[in-house]
Amino acid sequence: QVQLVESGGGLVQAGGSLRLSCAASGLTFSNNGMGWFRQAPGKERDFVAAISRSGGTTYYADSVKGRFTISRDNVKSAVYLQMNSLKPEDTVVYYCAASKVVVGPGLRIATSYDYWGQGTQVTVSS
């Protein structure tokens, strides 16, 4: 059974930083592209960042480019999202996801992913 468990969310002041972690189990982690998405209540799930199986290629939404960094550790079966210079508009639930098949820019699309975590809340106060 595949499980993706996010952690590291919380409350932070604007301009601060948080590091989200996603621990994966039940899958061959290094065979999966990984992504982070976020979703506000009543809205669609938006792409934040993605990383290729090897970690050699990363993709970012324009809204987070230069502020967020995605990375992965294939030994620990974990993916991370370092979030700096946080803004109040970054306040939403963040989800990690794993894609068995899709590679390349297709990792920007939510429907490319096969498995999802339960999400972790990030709240940025002004």
ZICOR-V151768 format. One record per residue. N is the residue number from 1. RES is the residue in one small letter. PHI is phi in whole degrees, -180 to 180 (NA if undefined). Layout:
{{N RES PHI} {N RES PHI}}
//
This chain:
{{1 q NA} {2 v -79} {3 q -134} {4 l -122} {5 v -123} {6 e -87} {7 s -154} {8 g 103} {9 g -71} {10 g 160} {11 l -105} {12 v -145} {13 q -78} {14 a -55} {15 g 91} {16 g -84} {17 s -132} {18 l -143} {19 r -123} {20 l -89} {21 s -125} {22 c -136} {23 a -97} {24 a -109} {25 s -148} {26 g 81} {27 l -145} {28 t -82} {29 f -58} {30 s -69} {31 n -94} {32 n -119} {33 g -70} {34 m -125} {35 g -144} {36 w -120} {37 f -129} {38 r -142} {39 q -147} {40 a -91} {41 p -56} {42 g 78} {43 k -120} {44 e -72} {45 r -78} {46 d -103} {47 f -68} {48 v -116} {49 a -160} {50 a -146} {51 i -143} {52 s -71} {53 r -58} {54 s -83} {55 g 89} {56 g -80} {57 t -128} {58 t -129} {59 y -135} {60 y -137} {61 a -70} {62 d -58} {63 s -69} {64 v -119} {65 k -60} {66 g 89} {67 r -112} {68 f -109} {69 t -135} {70 i -98} {71 s -150} {72 r -145} {73 d -129} {74 n -73} {75 v -77} {76 k -90} {77 s 55} {78 a -140} {79 v -126} {80 y -128} {81 l -134} {82 q -85} {83 m -116} {84 n -116} {85 s 50} {86 l -66} {87 k -120} {88 p -55} {89 e -72} {90 d -83} {91 t -73} {92 v -167} {93 v -90} {94 y -107} {95 y -123} {96 c -101} {97 a -149} {98 a -124} {99 s -118} {100 k -76} {101 v -117} {102 v -74} {103 v -128} {104 g 71} {105 p -59} {106 g -60} {107 l -68} {108 r -77} {109 i -106} {110 a -61} {111 t -73} {112 s -77} {113 y -102} {114 d -100} {115 y -134} {116 w -135} {117 g -83} {118 q -86} {119 g 98} {120 t -138} {121 q -81} {122 v -118} {123 t -126} {124 v -114} {125 s -91} {126 s -89}}
//
